[in-house]
Amino acid sequence: MTDGSSGLRRQLRQWLAPISATPLHPQWQAARCGRRRNAWIEERAFGLVLDIGCADGQIRQGLRNIEGYIGLDYPITTKLYGTRPNIFGDAKALAFAENSFDTVLLLDVVEHLSQPEAALREACRVLKFSGRLLLTIPFAYPLHDQPHDFQRFTVHGLEYRLREAGFETAVIVEATDGIDATAGCLSMTLAQGAIDAISSRGWRMVMVPIAIALIPIVNLLGWLLSKLLPARNMMPAAYYVVAHRRGIP
């Protein structure tokens, strides 16, 4: 991936922001998924909340049923992503006492952790026995925030790692079905192909208008087919997880 491609992608992200809620945008499916994710989190977070990998802490604005919020992120993320945590820390070595938080959030974070099992053990340690872990993680989604994108887990891989970390899994929800997820990936891939073609300034630039025209068609067709012919338990865009600390206090 060239620097020119990355710069063009950043510019396009800004230009396309006003249409992010429409099928014209290559990340339309991801935006819809993100809004559903936030609503899902807002319904379930309570008490004192620890948001591990909080980025800019935007989720805090929608949390109505909480008593306090601490956003934590790794120091280097400020330079890389402009994060604004309340405190800096390391997910695999949290500076909090055991049994401290009612809700621990790991929102689209685990895929970026080089030692996810250690981070899950720490999340379990600081969570109250009466509390809940709310975790979201992409599955069928392109590589992002490279080179800090390390893994994807199936539902079975998630259950195993949560169990090993000391959790009981209460709920694992598929964010979308396989058709909608596939359409979302194809739209983003078409956009990346167009960006690469523009950056190369070669003959492939003639394909750019075709790619742009296909994006809303793919988005809408995926949305429609997912309603008429949903493909579940196969390839969701993401998983949403509720888990509780196992054992007796």
Secondary structure, DSSP 8 states (H G I E B T S, - for coil): --HHHHHHHHHHHHHHGGGTTSTTSTTHHHHHHHHHHHHHHHHH--EEEEEET-TT-GGGGG--SEEEEEEEE-TTHHHHH----SEE-BTTB--S-TT-EEEEEEES-GGG-SSHHHHHHHHHHHEEEEEEEEEEEESS----STTS------HHHHHHHHHHHTEEEEEEEESS-HHHHHHHHHHHHHHHHHHHHHHHTSGGGGGHHHHHHHHHHHHHHHHHHHHHS---SS--SEEEEEEEE-S--
